[in-house]
Amino acid sequence: EEEEEEEEESGEDSSEDEDEAGKAAARLEREARTKAAMAARTPDRLRSPICCIMGHVDTGKTKLLDNIRRTNVQDGEAGGITQQIGASFFPNETLCDRMGSLLAKNKVAVRVPGLLIIDTPGHESFSNLRSRGSSLCDIAILVIDIMHGLEPQTIESMNMLRAKQTPFVIALNKVDRLYGWSEAKDRPFIEAIEEQDDGVKREFESRASAILLSIAEQGLNAQLYYRNKDPREYISLVPTSAHTGEGVADILMNLVGMTQKMFVDRIMWTPMVQCTVLEVKVIEGLGATADVILANGTLKRGDRIVMCGFGGPVVTRVRDLLTPRPLRELRVKADYLHHQEIDGAAGIKICANHLENVVAGSARPLPV
């Protein structure tokens, strides 16, 4: 009996040793793969930067995206409040079209293939969704209502971005609410403010300086973007109107300019897959699907992927890769485009078996 027990123990030890050796070999292989992928990066091939839009409830985040997309998602939301994360892709042509005259004026060429913008809820109950959205992004837009200044969720979002060291620009929204504002539809803000009466200019300056002061009280330096001589030290404040479109071109210009000048290293494309699950939903006709943000790399139909599940790892094969049409939201029910393979960055709906137990918010469904 003692001999049998000893044999069992030695058998267990050897299987544990084999497991450890297997893990070590896999770790070395993964490190070698990562090193090769990092060496293959080049500034000539950039991926789309991922931008997260954050702020207090009702500051006009979704409306701002609607203005860029020329859609109307916000009116279709329950009570006009965003309750889940949505991702929209803005192709290069749309960015160039919306920036218009500013491109020639500032002598900027748009080198990124597009911009992937993640819309997060501003309501205080959705703190975990905001955290999930902010941890995905390369750059962010923090929306502040010019009439209300800094509000609780604005400060919470600001602290999240600081904790994750995410660069951001501030959209000072609802400038069309200033008393006596005359509409200058879709024009750059500097042109729009020139056409206003002196009283409107004075009110704008006083409200903007009060907000700059309250941002300084939070320990951050900020300045109106057209007076900002040092974007690395000072956060740019871009006045916008989501209703009439003033300043929308300026905010896109700031996002594209910042990523192309200062964060090229962050947005170089690499073949290594980096991916995060936003949410898992059952959809009629498709079964359980996972909405994911593919930050980098390439996913193909038929890829074997491993995802984090409630009862351990979920190993499955990609049955289908769906994306919304360009300038549509990932969460709006509409006809999807089917793909054989997709390069990052993109918002994708993955159809596969056994997705019911996948943990939303988990990083990296890895191709095996």
Contacts in CASP RR format, 6 or more apart in sequence:
PFRMAT RR
TARGET T0000
AUTHOR 0000-0000-0000
METHOD contacts of the structure
MODEL  1
EEEEEEEEESGEDSSEDEDEAGKAAARLEREARTKAAMAARTPDRLRSPI
CCIMGHVDTGKTKLLDNIRRTNVQDGEAGGITQQIGASFFPNETLCDRMG
SLLAKNKVAVRVPGLLIIDTPGHESFSNLRSRGSSLCDIAILVIDIMHGL
EPQTIESMNMLRAKQTPFVIALNKVDRLYGWSEAKDRPFIEAIEEQDDGV
KREFESRASAILLSIAEQGLNAQLYYRNKDPREYISLVPTSAHTGEGVAD
ILMNLVGMTQKMFVDRIMWTPMVQCTVLEVKVIEGLGATADVILANGTLK
RGDRIVMCGFGGPVVTRVRDLLTPRPLRELRVKADYLHHQEIDGAAGIKI
CANHLENVVAGSARPLPV
33 272 0 8 1.000
34 272 0 8 1.000
37 270 0 8 1.000
37 271 0 8 1.000
37 272 0 8 1.000
38 270 0 8 1.000
38 272 0 8 1.000
40 270 0 8 1.000
40 271 0 8 1.000
41 268 0 8 1.000
41 269 0 8 1.000
41 270 0 8 1.000
42 268 0 8 1.000
43 264 0 8 1.000
43 268 0 8 1.000
45 268 0 8 1.000
45 269 0 8 1.000
46 111 0 8 1.000
46 112 0 8 1.000
46 113 0 8 1.000
46 260 0 8 1.000
46 264 0 8 1.000
46 267 0 8 1.000
46 268 0 8 1.000
46 269 0 8 1.000
47 112 0 8 1.000
47 113 0 8 1.000
47 267 0 8 1.000
47 268 0 8 1.000
47 269 0 8 1.000
47 295 0 8 1.000
47 296 0 8 1.000
47 297 0 8 1.000
47 343 0 8 1.000
47 344 0 8 1.000
47 345 0 8 1.000
48 89 0 8 1.000
48 112 0 8 1.000
48 113 0 8 1.000
48 114 0 8 1.000
48 115 0 8 1.000
48 116 0 8 1.000
48 267 0 8 1.000
48 344 0 8 1.000
48 345 0 8 1.000
48 346 0 8 1.000
49 112 0 8 1.000
49 114 0 8 1.000
49 115 0 8 1.000
49 116 0 8 1.000
49 138 0 8 1.000
49 139 0 8 1.000
49 255 0 8 1.000
49 259 0 8 1.000
49 263 0 8 1.000
49 266 0 8 1.000
49 267 0 8 1.000
49 345 0 8 1.000
50 116 0 8 1.000
50 118 0 8 1.000
50 136 0 8 1.000
50 137 0 8 1.000
50 138 0 8 1.000
50 139 0 8 1.000
50 293 0 8 1.000
50 295 0 8 1.000
50 345 0 8 1.000
51 115 0 8 1.000
51 116 0 8 1.000
51 117 0 8 1.000
51 118 0 8 1.000
51 137 0 8 1.000
51 138 0 8 1.000
51 139 0 8 1.000
51 140 0 8 1.000
51 141 0 8 1.000
51 255 0 8 1.000
52 117 0 8 1.000
52 118 0 8 1.000
52 120 0 8 1.000
52 133 0 8 1.000
52 134 0 8 1.000
52 136 0 8 1.000
52 137 0 8 1.000
52 139 0 8 1.000
52 140 0 8 1.000
52 141 0 8 1.000
52 166 0 8 1.000
53 61 0 8 1.000
53 64 0 8 1.000
53 65 0 8 1.000
53 117 0 8 1.000
53 118 0 8 1.000
53 119 0 8 1.000
53 120 0 8 1.000
53 140 0 8 1.000
53 141 0 8 1.000
53 143 0 8 1.000
54 61 0 8 1.000
54 120 0 8 1.000
54 122 0 8 1.000
54 130 0 8 1.000
54 134 0 8 1.000
54 140 0 8 1.000
54 141 0 8 1.000
54 142 0 8 1.000
54 143 0 8 1.000
54 157 0 8 1.000
54 160 0 8 1.000
54 161 0 8 1.000
55 61 0 8 1.000
55 120 0 8 1.000
55 122 0 8 1.000
55 142 0 8 1.000
55 143 0 8 1.000
55 144 0 8 1.000
55 153 0 8 1.000
55 154 0 8 1.000
55 157 0 8 1.000
56 122 0 8 1.000
56 143 0 8 1.000
56 144 0 8 1.000
56 145 0 8 1.000
56 148 0 8 1.000
56 151 0 8 1.000
56 152 0 8 1.000
56 153 0 8 1.000
56 154 0 8 1.000
56 157 0 8 1.000
57 81 0 8 1.000
57 121 0 8 1.000
57 122 0 8 1.000
57 123 0 8 1.000
57 124 0 8 1.000
57 153 0 8 1.000
58 81 0 8 1.000
58 145 0 8 1.000
59 122 0 8 1.000
59 143 0 8 1.000
59 144 0 8 1.000
59 145 0 8 1.000
59 148 0 8 1.000
59 151 0 8 1.000
59 154 0 8 1.000
59 173 0 8 1.000
59 174 0 8 1.000
60 74 0 8 1.000
60 143 0 8 1.000
60 145 0 8 1.000
60 173 0 8 1.000
60 174 0 8 1.000
60 242 0 8 1.000
61 82 0 8 1.000
61 119 0 8 1.000
61 120 0 8 1.000
61 122 0 8 1.000
61 141 0 8 1.000
61 143 0 8 1.000
62 73 0 8 1.000
62 74 0 8 1.000
62 77 0 8 1.000
62 80 0 8 1.000
62 82 0 8 1.000
62 119 0 8 1.000
63 74 0 8 1.000
63 242 0 8 1.000
63 243 0 8 1.000
64 141 0 8 1.000
64 143 0 8 1.000
64 171 0 8 1.000
64 173 0 8 1.000
64 240 0 8 1.000
64 242 0 8 1.000
64 248 0 8 1.000
64 251 0 8 1.000
65 73 0 8 1.000
65 88 0 8 1.000
65 117 0 8 1.000
65 119 0 8 1.000
66 72 0 8 1.000
66 73 0 8 1.000
66 74 0 8 1.000
66 242 0 8 1.000
67 242 0 8 1.000
67 243 0 8 1.000
67 245 0 8 1.000
67 248 0 8 1.000
68 90 0 8 1.000
68 94 0 8 1.000
68 98 0 8 1.000
68 117 0 8 1.000
68 248 0 8 1.000
68 252 0 8 1.000
69 88 0 8 1.000
69 90 0 8 1.000
69 327 0 8 1.000
69 328 0 8 1.000
70 327 0 8 1.000
71 327 0 8 1.000
71 328 0 8 1.000
71 329 0 8 1.000
73 329 0 8 1.000
73 332 0 8 1.000
74 80 0 8 1.000
74 82 0 8 1.000
77 83 0 8 1.000
81 121 0 8 1.000
81 122 0 8 1.000
81 123 0 8 1.000
82 119 0 8 1.000
82 120 0 8 1.000
82 121 0 8 1.000
82 122 0 8 1.000
82 123 0 8 1.000
83 121 0 8 1.000
83 123 0 8 1.000
83 126 0 8 1.000
84 121 0 8 1.000
84 129 0 8 1.000
84 279 0 8 1.000
84 331 0 8 1.000
85 118 0 8 1.000
85 119 0 8 1.000
85 120 0 8 1.000
85 121 0 8 1.000
85 129 0 8 1.000
85 132 0 8 1.000
85 133 0 8 1.000
85 278 0 8 1.000
85 279 0 8 1.000
85 291 0 8 1.000
85 331 0 8 1.000
86 118 0 8 1.000
86 119 0 8 1.000
86 278 0 8 1.000
86 329 0 8 1.000
86 330 0 8 1.000
86 331 0 8 1.000
87 116 0 8 1.000
87 117 0 8 1.000
87 118 0 8 1.000
87 119 0 8 1.000
87 278 0 8 1.000
87 291 0 8 1.000
87 293 0 8 1.000
87 329 0 8 1.000
87 330 0 8 1.000
87 347 0 8 1.000
88 116 0 8 1.000
88 117 0 8 1.000
88 119 0 8 1.000
88 324 0 8 1.000
88 327 0 8 1.000
88 328 0 8 1.000
88 329 0 8 1.000
88 330 0 8 1.000
89 114 0 8 1.000
89 115 0 8 1.000
89 116 0 8 1.000
89 117 0 8 1.000
89 323 0 8 1.000
89 324 0 8 1.000
89 326 0 8 1.000
89 327 0 8 1.000
89 346 0 8 1.000
89 347 0 8 1.000
90 114 0 8 1.000
90 115 0 8 1.000
90 116 0 8 1.000
90 117 0 8 1.000
90 326 0 8 1.000
90 327 0 8 1.000
91 113 0 8 1.000
91 114 0 8 1.000
91 326 0 8 1.000
91 327 0 8 1.000
92 110 0 8 1.000
92 112 0 8 1.000
92 113 0 8 1.000
92 114 0 8 1.000
94 114 0 8 1.000
94 326 0 8 1.000
94 327 0 8 1.000
95 110 0 8 1.000
95 112 0 8 1.000
95 114 0 8 1.000
95 115 0 8 1.000
95 252 0 8 1.000
95 256 0 8 1.000
96 103 0 8 1.000
96 110 0 8 1.000
98 248 0 8 1.000
98 249 0 8 1.000
98 252 0 8 1.000
99 108 0 8 1.000
99 110 0 8 1.000
99 249 0 8 1.000
99 252 0 8 1.000
99 253 0 8 1.000
99 256 0 8 1.000
100 249 0 8 1.000
101 188 0 8 1.000
101 249 0 8 1.000
102 108 0 8 1.000
102 188 0 8 1.000
102 249 0 8 1.000
102 250 0 8 1.000
102 253 0 8 1.000
103 109 0 8 1.000
103 110 0 8 1.000
103 253 0 8 1.000
106 253 0 8 1.000
108 253 0 8 1.000
108 256 0 8 1.000
108 257 0 8 1.000
108 260 0 8 1.000
110 256 0 8 1.000
110 260 0 8 1.000
111 260 0 8 1.000
112 256 0 8 1.000
112 259 0 8 1.000
112 260 0 8 1.000
112 267 0 8 1.000
115 252 0 8 1.000
115 255 0 8 1.000
115 256 0 8 1.000
116 293 0 8 1.000
116 345 0 8 1.000
116 346 0 8 1.000
116 347 0 8 1.000
117 141 0 8 1.000
118 133 0 8 1.000
118 136 0 8 1.000
118 137 0 8 1.000
118 293 0 8 1.000
119 329 0 8 1.000
120 126 0 8 1.000
120 129 0 8 1.000
120 130 0 8 1.000
120 133 0 8 1.000
120 134 0 8 1.000
121 129 0 8 1.000
121 130 0 8 1.000
122 130 0 8 1.000
122 153 0 8 1.000
122 157 0 8 1.000
123 153 0 8 1.000
124 152 0 8 1.000
124 153 0 8 1.000
127 156 0 8 1.000
130 153 0 8 1.000
130 156 0 8 1.000
130 157 0 8 1.000
130 160 0 8 1.000
131 160 0 8 1.000
132 276 0 8 1.000
132 278 0 8 1.000
132 360 0 8 1.000
132 361 0 8 1.000
133 278 0 8 1.000
134 140 0 8 1.000
134 157 0 8 1.000
134 160 0 8 1.000
134 161 0 8 1.000
134 164 0 8 1.000
134 166 0 8 1.000
135 164 0 8 1.000
135 276 0 8 1.000
136 276 0 8 1.000
136 293 0 8 1.000
136 295 0 8 1.000
137 166 0 8 1.000
138 166 0 8 1.000
138 259 0 8 1.000
138 263 0 8 1.000
138 266 0 8 1.000
138 267 0 8 1.000
139 166 0 8 1.000
139 167 0 8 1.000
139 168 0 8 1.000
139 169 0 8 1.000
139 255 0 8 1.000
139 258 0 8 1.000
139 259 0 8 1.000
139 263 0 8 1.000
140 161 0 8 1.000
140 166 0 8 1.000
140 167 0 8 1.000
140 168 0 8 1.000
140 169 0 8 1.000
141 168 0 8 1.000
141 169 0 8 1.000
141 170 0 8 1.000
141 171 0 8 1.000
141 251 0 8 1.000
141 255 0 8 1.000
142 154 0 8 1.000
142 157 0 8 1.000
142 158 0 8 1.000
142 161 0 8 1.000
142 168 0 8 1.000
142 169 0 8 1.000
142 170 0 8 1.000
142 171 0 8 1.000
143 170 0 8 1.000
143 171 0 8 1.000
143 173 0 8 1.000
144 150 0 8 1.000
144 154 0 8 1.000
144 170 0 8 1.000
144 171 0 8 1.000
144 172 0 8 1.000
144 173 0 8 1.000
144 211 0 8 1.000
145 151 0 8 1.000
145 173 0 8 1.000
145 174 0 8 1.000
146 172 0 8 1.000
146 173 0 8 1.000
146 174 0 8 1.000
146 175 0 8 1.000
146 177 0 8 1.000
146 178 0 8 1.000
146 204 0 8 1.000
146 207 0 8 1.000
146 208 0 8 1.000
146 211 0 8 1.000
146 239 0 8 1.000
147 174 0 8 1.000
147 177 0 8 1.000
147 207 0 8 1.000
149 210 0 8 1.000
149 211 0 8 1.000
149 214 0 8 1.000
150 211 0 8 1.000
150 214 0 8 1.000
150 215 0 8 1.000
150 218 0 8 1.000
155 218 0 8 1.000
158 218 0 8 1.000
158 220 0 8 1.000
161 168 0 8 1.000
162 220 0 8 1.000
167 258 0 8 1.000
167 262 0 8 1.000
167 263 0 8 1.000
168 235 0 8 1.000
169 225 0 8 1.000
169 235 0 8 1.000
169 236 0 8 1.000
169 237 0 8 1.000
169 238 0 8 1.000
169 251 0 8 1.000
169 254 0 8 1.000
169 255 0 8 1.000
169 258 0 8 1.000
170 215 0 8 1.000
170 222 0 8 1.000
170 235 0 8 1.000
170 236 0 8 1.000
170 237 0 8 1.000
170 238 0 8 1.000
171 238 0 8 1.000
171 240 0 8 1.000
171 251 0 8 1.000
172 208 0 8 1.000
172 211 0 8 1.000
172 237 0 8 1.000
172 238 0 8 1.000
172 239 0 8 1.000
172 240 0 8 1.000
173 240 0 8 1.000
173 241 0 8 1.000
173 242 0 8 1.000
174 241 0 8 1.000
174 242 0 8 1.000
174 243 0 8 1.000
175 181 0 8 1.000
175 189 0 8 1.000
175 204 0 8 1.000
175 239 0 8 1.000
175 240 0 8 1.000
175 241 0 8 1.000
175 246 0 8 1.000
176 183 0 8 1.000
176 241 0 8 1.000
176 243 0 8 1.000
176 244 0 8 1.000
176 246 0 8 1.000
178 196 0 8 1.000
178 200 0 8 1.000
178 203 0 8 1.000
178 204 0 8 1.000
178 207 0 8 1.000
179 200 0 8 1.000
179 203 0 8 1.000
180 196 0 8 1.000
180 197 0 8 1.000
180 200 0 8 1.000
181 196 0 8 1.000
181 200 0 8 1.000
182 195 0 8 1.000
182 196 0 8 1.000
182 197 0 8 1.000
182 200 0 8 1.000
183 244 0 8 1.000
183 246 0 8 1.000
184 191 0 8 1.000
184 192 0 8 1.000
184 195 0 8 1.000
184 244 0 8 1.000
184 246 0 8 1.000
185 244 0 8 1.000
185 245 0 8 1.000
185 246 0 8 1.000
186 244 0 8 1.000
186 245 0 8 1.000
186 246 0 8 1.000
186 248 0 8 1.000
186 249 0 8 1.000
187 245 0 8 1.000
187 246 0 8 1.000
187 247 0 8 1.000
187 249 0 8 1.000
188 246 0 8 1.000
188 247 0 8 1.000
188 249 0 8 1.000
188 250 0 8 1.000
189 226 0 8 1.000
189 238 0 8 1.000
189 239 0 8 1.000
189 240 0 8 1.000
189 246 0 8 1.000
189 247 0 8 1.000
189 250 0 8 1.000
190 226 0 8 1.000
190 250 0 8 1.000
192 246 0 8 1.000
192 247 0 8 1.000
193 201 0 8 1.000
193 204 0 8 1.000
193 239 0 8 1.000
196 204 0 8 1.000
204 239 0 8 1.000
208 224 0 8 1.000
208 237 0 8 1.000
208 239 0 8 1.000
211 237 0 8 1.000
212 222 0 8 1.000
212 223 0 8 1.000
212 224 0 8 1.000
212 237 0 8 1.000
215 222 0 8 1.000
215 235 0 8 1.000
216 222 0 8 1.000
220 235 0 8 1.000
221 233 0 8 1.000
221 234 0 8 1.000
221 235 0 8 1.000
222 234 0 8 1.000
222 235 0 8 1.000
222 236 0 8 1.000
222 237 0 8 1.000
223 234 0 8 1.000
223 235 0 8 1.000
223 236 0 8 1.000
223 237 0 8 1.000
224 236 0 8 1.000
224 237 0 8 1.000
224 239 0 8 1.000
225 236 0 8 1.000
225 237 0 8 1.000
225 238 0 8 1.000
225 250 0 8 1.000
225 254 0 8 1.000
228 234 0 8 1.000
228 236 0 8 1.000
228 237 0 8 1.000
231 258 0 8 1.000
231 262 0 8 1.000
232 262 0 8 1.000
236 254 0 8 1.000
238 247 0 8 1.000
238 250 0 8 1.000
238 251 0 8 1.000
238 254 0 8 1.000
239 246 0 8 1.000
239 247 0 8 1.000
240 246 0 8 1.000
240 247 0 8 1.000
240 248 0 8 1.000
240 250 0 8 1.000
240 251 0 8 1.000
241 247 0 8 1.000
242 248 0 8 1.000
259 266 0 8 1.000
259 267 0 8 1.000
269 296 0 8 1.000
269 297 0 8 1.000
269 343 0 8 1.000
269 344 0 8 1.000
270 296 0 8 1.000
270 297 0 8 1.000
271 297 0 8 1.000
271 298 0 8 1.000
272 296 0 8 1.000
272 297 0 8 1.000
273 294 0 8 1.000
273 296 0 8 1.000
273 297 0 8 1.000
273 298 0 8 1.000
273 299 0 8 1.000
273 364 0 8 1.000
273 365 0 8 1.000
273 366 0 8 1.000
273 367 0 8 1.000
274 294 0 8 1.000
274 295 0 8 1.000
274 296 0 8 1.000
274 297 0 8 1.000
274 363 0 8 1.000
274 364 0 8 1.000
275 292 0 8 1.000
275 293 0 8 1.000
275 294 0 8 1.000
275 295 0 8 1.000
275 299 0 8 1.000
275 363 0 8 1.000
275 364 0 8 1.000
275 365 0 8 1.000
275 366 0 8 1.000
276 292 0 8 1.000
276 293 0 8 1.000
276 295 0 8 1.000
276 361 0 8 1.000
276 362 0 8 1.000
276 363 0 8 1.000
276 364 0 8 1.000
277 290 0 8 1.000
277 291 0 8 1.000
277 292 0 8 1.000
277 307 0 8 1.000
277 308 0 8 1.000
277 358 0 8 1.000
277 359 0 8 1.000
277 360 0 8 1.000
277 361 0 8 1.000
277 362 0 8 1.000
277 363 0 8 1.000
277 365 0 8 1.000
278 291 0 8 1.000
278 292 0 8 1.000
278 293 0 8 1.000
278 330 0 8 1.000
278 360 0 8 1.000
278 361 0 8 1.000
279 290 0 8 1.000
279 291 0 8 1.000
279 360 0 8 1.000
279 361 0 8 1.000
280 288 0 8 1.000
280 289 0 8 1.000
280 290 0 8 1.000
280 291 0 8 1.000
280 355 0 8 1.000
280 356 0 8 1.000
280 358 0 8 1.000
280 360 0 8 1.000
281 288 0 8 1.000
281 289 0 8 1.000
281 291 0 8 1.000
282 288 0 8 1.000
282 289 0 8 1.000
282 356 0 8 1.000
283 289 0 8 1.000
286 320 0 8 1.000
286 322 0 8 1.000
286 349 0 8 1.000
286 351 0 8 1.000
287 351 0 8 1.000
288 354 0 8 1.000
288 355 0 8 1.000
288 356 0 8 1.000
289 322 0 8 1.000
289 349 0 8 1.000
289 350 0 8 1.000
289 351 0 8 1.000
289 355 0 8 1.000
290 307 0 8 1.000
290 349 0 8 1.000
290 350 0 8 1.000
290 352 0 8 1.000
290 355 0 8 1.000
290 358 0 8 1.000
290 365 0 8 1.000
291 330 0 8 1.000
291 331 0 8 1.000
291 347 0 8 1.000
291 348 0 8 1.000
291 349 0 8 1.000
292 347 0 8 1.000
292 348 0 8 1.000
292 349 0 8 1.000
292 350 0 8 1.000
292 365 0 8 1.000
293 345 0 8 1.000
293 346 0 8 1.000
293 347 0 8 1.000
293 348 0 8 1.000
294 342 0 8 1.000
294 344 0 8 1.000
294 345 0 8 1.000
294 346 0 8 1.000
294 347 0 8 1.000
294 348 0 8 1.000
295 344 0 8 1.000
295 345 0 8 1.000
296 344 0 8 1.000
296 345 0 8 1.000
297 343 0 8 1.000
297 344 0 8 1.000
298 341 0 8 1.000
298 342 0 8 1.000
298 343 0 8 1.000
298 344 0 8 1.000
299 305 0 8 1.000
299 318 0 8 1.000
299 321 0 8 1.000
299 341 0 8 1.000
299 342 0 8 1.000
299 348 0 8 1.000
299 350 0 8 1.000
299 367 0 8 1.000
300 318 0 8 1.000
300 321 0 8 1.000
300 340 0 8 1.000
300 341 0 8 1.000
300 367 0 8 1.000
301 318 0 8 1.000
301 319 0 8 1.000
301 320 0 8 1.000
301 321 0 8 1.000
301 339 0 8 1.000
301 340 0 8 1.000
301 341 0 8 1.000
302 317 0 8 1.000
302 318 0 8 1.000
302 319 0 8 1.000
303 317 0 8 1.000
303 318 0 8 1.000
303 367 0 8 1.000
304 315 0 8 1.000
304 316 0 8 1.000
304 317 0 8 1.000
304 367 0 8 1.000
304 368 0 8 1.000
305 315 0 8 1.000
305 316 0 8 1.000
305 317 0 8 1.000
305 318 0 8 1.000
305 350 0 8 1.000
305 352 0 8 1.000
305 365 0 8 1.000
305 366 0 8 1.000
305 367 0 8 1.000
305 368 0 8 1.000
306 313 0 8 1.000
306 314 0 8 1.000
306 315 0 8 1.000
306 365 0 8 1.000
306 366 0 8 1.000
306 368 0 8 1.000
307 313 0 8 1.000
307 314 0 8 1.000
307 316 0 8 1.000
307 355 0 8 1.000
307 358 0 8 1.000
307 359 0 8 1.000
307 362 0 8 1.000
307 365 0 8 1.000
308 314 0 8 1.000
308 358 0 8 1.000
308 359 0 8 1.000
308 362 0 8 1.000
308 363 0 8 1.000
309 357 0 8 1.000
309 358 0 8 1.000
309 359 0 8 1.000
309 362 0 8 1.000
310 357 0 8 1.000
310 359 0 8 1.000
311 357 0 8 1.000
314 354 0 8 1.000
314 355 0 8 1.000
314 357 0 8 1.000
314 358 0 8 1.000
315 368 0 8 1.000
316 352 0 8 1.000
316 353 0 8 1.000
316 354 0 8 1.000
316 355 0 8 1.000
317 352 0 8 1.000
317 353 0 8 1.000
318 350 0 8 1.000
318 351 0 8 1.000
318 352 0 8 1.000
319 351 0 8 1.000
319 352 0 8 1.000
319 353 0 8 1.000
320 338 0 8 1.000
320 350 0 8 1.000
320 351 0 8 1.000
321 338 0 8 1.000
321 339 0 8 1.000
321 340 0 8 1.000
321 341 0 8 1.000
321 342 0 8 1.000
321 348 0 8 1.000
321 349 0 8 1.000
321 350 0 8 1.000
321 351 0 8 1.000
322 336 0 8 1.000
322 337 0 8 1.000
322 338 0 8 1.000
322 339 0 8 1.000
322 348 0 8 1.000
322 349 0 8 1.000
322 350 0 8 1.000
322 351 0 8 1.000
323 330 0 8 1.000
323 336 0 8 1.000
323 337 0 8 1.000
323 339 0 8 1.000
323 342 0 8 1.000
323 346 0 8 1.000
323 347 0 8 1.000
323 348 0 8 1.000
323 349 0 8 1.000
324 330 0 8 1.000
324 332 0 8 1.000
324 334 0 8 1.000
324 336 0 8 1.000
324 337 0 8 1.000
325 334 0 8 1.000
325 335 0 8 1.000
325 336 0 8 1.000
325 337 0 8 1.000
328 334 0 8 1.000
330 347 0 8 1.000
330 349 0 8 1.000
336 349 0 8 1.000
342 348 0 8 1.000
350 365 0 8 1.000
END
